[in-house]
Amino acid sequence: MAFVTIEDQTLTVKLSLSEKVESLRFHDLEFKLSNIDDVYVTQRPFDELSGLRVGTGLPNVLCVGTWYSADGAIFAAIHGITDGLVVSLKNERISKIVITTDNALETAHAIRQQI
C-alpha cells in the first residue's frame, strides 16, 4: 500500500514494489507542496477515476496506474473499499493523485497544515 511523506517542502508518494509493477511506474512520485491545490478524503476513491488507464485495474477491487483524460492525468493506487486520500495538483504533469492508505484522514490533515 502506498504511503505519503512530507519532507523539505516535498510531498512524496512511496509505492510498494507491487504497485510499481502494477502501475508501470518504477519510481516514487514527488510533488512540491506549493503545487498542491486541494486535499481531501473520499469514501468512494474509485469514483475519482476517469479516462484511459495505463496500469492494472479490477473495478471496486484494485486500481493502480495512471488515467489520462482531457482534464489531465490521475495517478491512483487504490486497494479495496476504504477511504481514499485525494490530492489535487497544479503545475504538474499529474493533476490528481488518489490513494488508499491506513490513515487517510490524518494524512490529509498533515498535508493541509503544510500548504
TIRO-2110 file (N, C-alpha, C; in Angstrom, 1 decimal):
// TIRO-2110
0.8, -1.2, 0.0, N, 1, A
0.0, 0.0, 0.0, CA, 1, A
0.9, 1.2, 0.0, C, 1, A
0.5, 2.2, -0.8, N, 2, A
1.3, 3.5, -0.9, CA, 2, A
1.2, 4.2, 0.4, C, 2, A
2.2, 5.0, 0.7, N, 3, A
2.1, 5.9, 1.8, CA, 3, A
2.8, 7.2, 1.5, C, 3, A
2.4, 8.2, 2.2, N, 4, A
2.8, 9.6, 1.9, CA, 4, A
3.8, 10.1, 3.0, C, 4, A
4.8, 10.8, 2.6, N, 5, A
5.7, 11.5, 3.5, CA, 5, A
5.8, 13.0, 3.0, C, 5, A
6.1, 13.8, 4.0, N, 6, A
6.3, 15.2, 3.7, CA, 6, A
7.7, 15.6, 4.3, C, 6, A
8.6, 16.1, 3.4, N, 7, A
9.9, 16.4, 3.9, CA, 7, A
10.5, 17.5, 2.9, C, 7, A
11.1, 18.5, 3.4, N, 8, A
11.8, 19.5, 2.6, CA, 8, A
10.9, 20.1, 1.6, C, 8, A
9.6, 20.5, 2.0, N, 9, A
8.6, 21.1, 1.1, CA, 9, A
8.3, 20.2, 0.0, C, 9, A
8.4, 18.9, 0.1, N, 10, A
8.1, 17.9, -0.9, CA, 10, A
7.1, 16.9, -0.4, C, 10, A
6.1, 16.6, -1.1, N, 11, A
5.2, 15.5, -0.8, CA, 11, A
5.6, 14.3, -1.7, C, 11, A
5.9, 13.2, -1.0, N, 12, A
6.4, 12.0, -1.7, CA, 12, A
5.3, 10.9, -1.5, C, 12, A
4.9, 10.3, -2.6, N, 13, A
4.1, 9.1, -2.5, CA, 13, A
5.0, 7.9, -2.8, C, 13, A
5.2, 7.2, -1.7, N, 14, A
6.1, 6.0, -1.8, CA, 14, A
5.2, 4.8, -2.2, C, 14, A
5.6, 4.1, -3.3, N, 15, A
4.9, 3.0, -3.8, CA, 15, A
5.6, 1.7, -3.4, C, 15, A
4.8, 0.7, -3.1, N, 16, A
5.4, -0.7, -2.8, CA, 16, A
5.9, -1.2, -4.1, C, 16, A
6.7, -2.3, -4.1, N, 17, A
7.2, -2.9, -5.3, CA, 17, A
6.1, -3.4, -6.2, C, 17, A
5.1, -4.0, -5.6, N, 18, A
4.0, -4.5, -6.4, CA, 18, A
3.2, -3.3, -7.1, C, 18, A
3.1, -2.2, -6.4, N, 19, A
2.4, -1.0, -7.0, CA, 19, A
3.2, -0.5, -8.2, C, 19, A
4.6, -0.5, -8.0, N, 20, A
5.4, 0.0, -9.1, CA, 20, A
5.2, -0.9, -10.3, C, 20, A
5.2, -2.2, -10.1, N, 21, A
5.0, -3.1, -11.3, CA, 21, A
3.6, -2.9, -11.8, C, 21, A
2.5, -2.9, -11.0, N, 22, A
1.2, -2.8, -11.4, CA, 22, A
0.9, -1.5, -12.2, C, 22, A
1.6, -0.4, -11.8, N, 23, A
1.4, 0.9, -12.4, CA, 23, A
2.3, 1.2, -13.6, C, 23, A
3.3, 0.3, -13.8, N, 24, A
4.3, 0.5, -14.9, CA, 24, A
5.0, 1.8, -14.6, C, 24, A
5.2, 2.2, -13.4, N, 25, A
5.9, 3.4, -13.0, CA, 25, A
6.9, 2.9, -11.9, C, 25, A
8.2, 2.9, -12.2, N, 26, A
9.2, 2.3, -11.4, CA, 26, A
9.9, 3.3, -10.5, C, 26, A
9.2, 4.3, -10.1, N, 27, A
9.8, 5.2, -9.1, CA, 27, A
8.7, 5.8, -8.3, C, 27, A
9.0, 6.4, -7.1, N, 28, A
8.0, 7.1, -6.3, CA, 28, A
7.7, 8.4, -6.9, C, 28, A
6.6, 9.0, -6.5, N, 29, A
6.1, 10.3, -7.0, CA, 29, A
6.5, 11.4, -6.1, C, 29, A
7.0, 12.5, -6.6, N, 30, A
7.3, 13.6, -5.7, CA, 30, A
6.7, 14.9, -6.3, C, 30, A
6.1, 15.7, -5.4, N, 31, A
5.5, 17.0, -5.8, CA, 31, A
5.8, 18.1, -4.8, C, 31, A
6.1, 19.3, -5.3, N, 32, A
6.3, 20.4, -4.4, CA, 32, A
5.0, 20.7, -3.6, C, 32, A
5.1, 21.0, -2.4, N, 33, A
4.0, 21.4, -1.6, CA, 33, A
3.3, 22.6, -2.2, C, 33, A
4.0, 23.5, -2.8, N, 34, A
3.4, 24.7, -3.3, CA, 34, A
2.5, 24.4, -4.5, C, 34, A
2.6, 23.2, -5.1, N, 35, A
1.8, 22.8, -6.2, CA, 35, A
0.6, 22.1, -5.8, C, 35, A
0.3, 21.9, -4.5, N, 36, A
-0.9, 21.3, -4.1, CA, 36, A
-2.0, 22.3, -4.0, C, 36, A
-3.1, 22.0, -4.8, N, 37, A
-4.2, 22.9, -4.9, CA, 37, A
-5.3, 22.5, -3.8, C, 37, A
-5.5, 21.2, -3.5, N, 38, A
-6.5, 20.8, -2.6, CA, 38, A
-6.2, 19.4, -2.1, C, 38, A
-6.7, 19.1, -0.9, N, 39, A
-6.5, 17.7, -0.4, CA, 39, A
-7.8, 17.4, 0.4, C, 39, A
-8.3, 16.2, 0.2, N, 40, A
-9.5, 15.7, 0.9, CA, 40, A
-9.5, 14.2, 0.9, C, 40, A
-10.5, 13.7, 1.7, N, 41, A
-10.7, 12.3, 1.9, CA, 41, A
-12.0, 11.9, 1.3, C, 41, A
-12.1, 10.8, 0.5, N, 42, A
-13.3, 10.4, -0.1, CA, 42, A
-13.6, 8.9, 0.4, C, 42, A
-14.8, 8.6, 0.5, N, 43, A
-15.2, 7.3, 0.9, CA, 43, A
-15.4, 6.4, -0.4, C, 43, A
-15.3, 7.1, -1.6, N, 44, A
-15.5, 6.4, -2.8, CA, 44, A
-14.4, 6.7, -3.8, C, 44, A
-13.1, 6.2, -3.5, N, 45, A
-12.0, 6.6, -4.3, CA, 45, A
-12.1, 6.2, -5.8, C, 45, A
-12.8, 5.1, -6.1, N, 46, A
-12.9, 4.6, -7.4, CA, 46, A
-13.7, 5.6, -8.3, C, 46, A
-14.6, 6.4, -7.7, N, 47, A
-15.4, 7.4, -8.4, CA, 47, A
-14.5, 8.6, -8.9, C, 47, A
-13.3, 8.7, -8.4, N, 48, A
-12.4, 9.8, -8.7, CA, 48, A
-11.7, 9.6, -10.1, C, 48, A
-11.8, 8.3, -10.6, N, 49, A
-11.1, 7.9, -11.8, CA, 49, A
-11.9, 8.1, -13.0, C, 49, A
-11.3, 8.6, -14.1, N, 50, A
-11.9, 8.6, -15.4, CA, 50, A
-10.8, 8.7, -16.5, C, 50, A
-11.2, 8.3, -17.7, N, 51, A
-10.2, 8.3, -18.8, CA, 51, A
-9.7, 6.9, -19.1, C, 51, A
-8.6, 7.0, -19.9, N, 52, A
-7.9, 5.7, -20.3, CA, 52, A
-6.9, 5.4, -19.3, C, 52, A
-6.8, 4.1, -19.0, N, 53, A
-5.9, 3.6, -17.9, CA, 53, A
-4.7, 3.0, -18.5, C, 53, A
-3.5, 3.3, -17.9, N, 54, A
-2.3, 2.6, -18.1, CA, 54, A
-1.9, 2.0, -16.8, C, 54, A
-2.0, 0.8, -16.6, N, 55, A
-1.8, 0.1, -15.3, CA, 55, A
-2.7, -1.1, -15.1, C, 55, A
-3.0, -1.4, -13.9, N, 56, A
-3.8, -2.5, -13.5, CA, 56, A
-5.1, -2.1, -12.9, C, 56, A
-6.2, -2.8, -13.2, N, 57, A
-7.4, -2.5, -12.6, CA, 57, A
-8.4, -3.6, -12.6, C, 57, A
-9.1, -3.7, -11.5, N, 58, A
-10.2, -4.6, -11.3, CA, 58, A
-11.3, -3.7, -10.6, C, 58, A
-12.4, -3.3, -11.2, N, 59, A
-13.3, -2.4, -10.7, CA, 59, A
-13.7, -2.7, -9.2, C, 59, A
-13.7, -1.7, -8.4, N, 60, A
-14.0, -1.8, -7.0, CA, 60, A
-13.2, -2.8, -6.2, C, 60, A
-12.0, -3.2, -6.7, N, 61, A
-11.1, -4.1, -6.0, CA, 61, A
-9.7, -3.5, -6.0, C, 61, A
-9.2, -3.2, -7.1, N, 62, A
-7.8, -2.7, -7.2, CA, 62, A
-7.7, -1.8, -8.5, C, 62, A
-7.1, -0.7, -8.3, N, 63, A
-6.8, 0.2, -9.5, CA, 63, A
-5.4, 0.9, -9.2, C, 63, A
-4.4, 0.5, -9.9, N, 64, A
-3.1, 1.1, -9.8, CA, 64, A
-2.6, 1.5, -11.1, C, 64, A
-2.3, 2.8, -11.3, N, 65, A
-1.8, 3.3, -12.6, CA, 65, A
-2.1, 4.7, -12.8, C, 65, A
-2.1, 5.1, -14.1, N, 66, A
-2.4, 6.5, -14.5, CA, 66, A
-3.6, 6.5, -15.4, C, 66, A
-4.5, 7.4, -15.2, N, 67, A
-5.7, 7.6, -16.0, CA, 67, A
-5.5, 8.9, -16.8, C, 67, A
-5.7, 8.9, -18.1, N, 68, A
-5.5, 10.0, -18.9, CA, 68, A
-6.8, 10.5, -19.5, C, 68, A
-7.1, 11.8, -19.4, N, 69, A
-8.4, 12.3, -20.0, CA, 69, A
-8.1, 13.8, -20.4, C, 69, A
-9.1, 14.4, -20.9, N, 70, A
-8.9, 15.8, -21.3, CA, 70, A
-8.7, 16.7, -20.1, C, 70, A
-9.1, 16.3, -18.9, N, 71, A
-8.9, 17.1, -17.7, CA, 71, A
-7.6, 16.9, -17.1, C, 71, A
-6.7, 16.0, -17.6, N, 72, A
-5.4, 15.8, -17.1, CA, 72, A
-5.2, 14.3, -16.7, C, 72, A
-4.0, 14.1, -16.1, N, 73, A
-3.7, 12.7, -15.7, CA, 73, A
-4.0, 12.5, -14.2, C, 73, A
-4.5, 11.3, -13.9, N, 74, A
-4.7, 11.0, -12.5, CA, 74, A
-3.9, 9.7, -12.2, C, 74, A
-3.1, 9.8, -11.1, N, 75, A
-2.4, 8.6, -10.7, CA, 75, A
-3.2, 8.0, -9.5, C, 75, A
-3.4, 6.7, -9.5, N, 76, A
-4.1, 6.0, -8.5, CA, 76, A
-3.4, 4.8, -8.0, C, 76, A
-3.5, 4.6, -6.7, N, 77, A
-3.1, 3.3, -6.0, CA, 77, A
-4.1, 3.0, -5.0, C, 77, A
-5.2, 2.4, -5.5, N, 78, A
-6.4, 2.1, -4.7, CA, 78, A
-6.5, 0.6, -4.5, C, 78, A
-6.7, 0.2, -3.2, N, 79, A
-6.8, -1.2, -2.9, CA, 79, A
-8.0, -1.4, -2.0, C, 79, A
-9.0, -2.0, -2.5, N, 80, A
-10.2, -2.3, -1.7, CA, 80, A
-11.1, -1.1, -1.5, C, 80, A
-12.2, -1.4, -0.8, N, 81, A
-13.2, -0.4, -0.5, CA, 81, A
-12.8, 0.2, 0.9, C, 81, A
-12.1, 1.3, 0.8, N, 82, A
-11.7, 2.0, 2.1, CA, 82, A
-11.6, 3.5, 1.7, C, 82, A
-11.4, 4.3, 2.7, N, 83, A
-11.2, 5.8, 2.5, CA, 83, A
-10.0, 6.0, 1.6, C, 83, A
-10.1, 7.0, 0.7, N, 84, A
-9.1, 7.4, -0.2, CA, 84, A
-8.6, 8.8, 0.0, C, 84, A
-7.3, 9.0, -0.1, N, 85, A
-6.8, 10.3, 0.0, CA, 85, A
-6.7, 10.9, -1.4, C, 85, A
-7.2, 12.1, -1.6, N, 86, A
-7.2, 12.7, -2.9, CA, 86, A
-6.4, 14.0, -2.8, C, 86, A
-5.4, 14.2, -3.7, N, 87, A
-4.6, 15.4, -3.7, CA, 87, A
-4.7, 16.0, -5.1, C, 87, A
-5.2, 17.2, -5.2, N, 88, A
-5.3, 17.9, -6.5, CA, 88, A
-4.1, 18.8, -6.6, C, 88, A
-3.5, 18.7, -7.8, N, 89, A
-2.2, 19.4, -8.1, CA, 89, A
-2.4, 20.4, -9.2, C, 89, A
-1.5, 21.4, -9.2, N, 90, A
-1.4, 22.4, -10.3, CA, 90, A
0.1, 22.5, -10.7, C, 90, A
0.3, 22.8, -11.9, N, 91, A
1.7, 23.0, -12.5, CA, 91, A
2.5, 21.7, -12.4, C, 91, A
1.8, 20.5, -12.5, N, 92, A
2.4, 19.2, -12.5, CA, 92, A
1.9, 18.4, -13.7, C, 92, A
2.6, 17.4, -14.1, N, 93, A
2.2, 16.5, -15.2, CA, 93, A
0.9, 15.7, -14.8, C, 93, A
0.9, 15.4, -13.5, N, 94, A
-0.3, 14.7, -12.9, CA, 94, A
-1.1, 15.7, -12.2, C, 94, A
-2.4, 15.7, -12.5, N, 95, A
-3.3, 16.7, -12.0, CA, 95, A
-4.0, 16.3, -10.6, C, 95, A
-3.9, 14.9, -10.4, N, 96, A
-4.6, 14.4, -9.2, CA, 96, A
-3.9, 13.1, -8.8, C, 96, A
-3.8, 12.8, -7.5, N, 97, A
-3.4, 11.5, -7.1, CA, 97, A
-4.5, 11.0, -6.1, C, 97, A
-4.8, 9.7, -6.3, N, 98, A
-5.9, 9.1, -5.4, CA, 98, A
-5.2, 7.8, -4.9, C, 98, A
-5.1, 7.7, -3.6, N, 99, A
-4.5, 6.5, -3.0, CA, 99, A
-5.3, 6.1, -1.8, C, 99, A
-5.3, 4.8, -1.5, N, 100, A
-5.9, 4.3, -0.2, CA, 100, A
-4.7, 4.2, 0.7, C, 100, A
-4.9, 4.5, 1.9, N, 101, A
-3.9, 4.4, 3.0, CA, 101, A
-4.6, 4.2, 4.3, C, 101, A
-3.8, 3.6, 5.2, N, 102, A
-4.4, 3.3, 6.5, CA, 102, A
-4.9, 4.5, 7.3, C, 102, A
-4.3, 5.6, 7.0, N, 103, A
-4.5, 6.8, 7.8, CA, 103, A
-4.8, 8.0, 6.9, C, 103, A
-5.8, 7.9, 6.0, N, 104, A
-6.1, 8.9, 5.1, CA, 104, A
-6.5, 10.3, 5.7, C, 104, A
-7.3, 10.2, 6.7, N, 105, A
-7.8, 11.5, 7.4, CA, 105, A
-6.6, 12.2, 8.1, C, 105, A
-5.8, 11.5, 8.8, N, 106, A
-4.6, 12.1, 9.4, CA, 106, A
-3.6, 12.6, 8.4, C, 106, A
-3.4, 11.9, 7.3, N, 107, A
-2.5, 12.4, 6.3, CA, 107, A
-3.0, 13.6, 5.6, C, 107, A
-4.3, 13.7, 5.3, N, 108, A
-4.9, 14.9, 4.7, CA, 108, A
-4.7, 16.1, 5.6, C, 108, A
-5.0, 15.8, 6.9, N, 109, A
-4.8, 16.9, 7.9, CA, 109, A
-3.3, 17.4, 7.9, C, 109, A
-2.4, 16.5, 7.9, N, 110, A
-0.9, 16.8, 7.9, CA, 110, A
-0.6, 17.6, 6.7, C, 110, A
-1.1, 17.2, 5.5, N, 111, A
-0.8, 18.0, 4.3, CA, 111, A
-1.4, 19.4, 4.4, C, 111, A
-2.6, 19.5, 4.8, N, 112, A
-3.3, 20.8, 4.9, CA, 112, A
-2.5, 21.7, 5.8, C, 112, A
-1.9, 21.2, 6.9, N, 113, A
-1.1, 22.1, 7.7, CA, 113, A
0.2, 22.6, 7.1, C, 113, A
0.7, 21.9, 6.0, N, 114, A
1.9, 22.3, 5.4, CA, 114, A
1.7, 23.2, 4.2, C, 114, A
0.5, 23.2, 3.6, N, 115, A
0.2, 24.0, 2.4, CA, 115, A
-0.4, 25.4, 2.8, C, 115, A
END
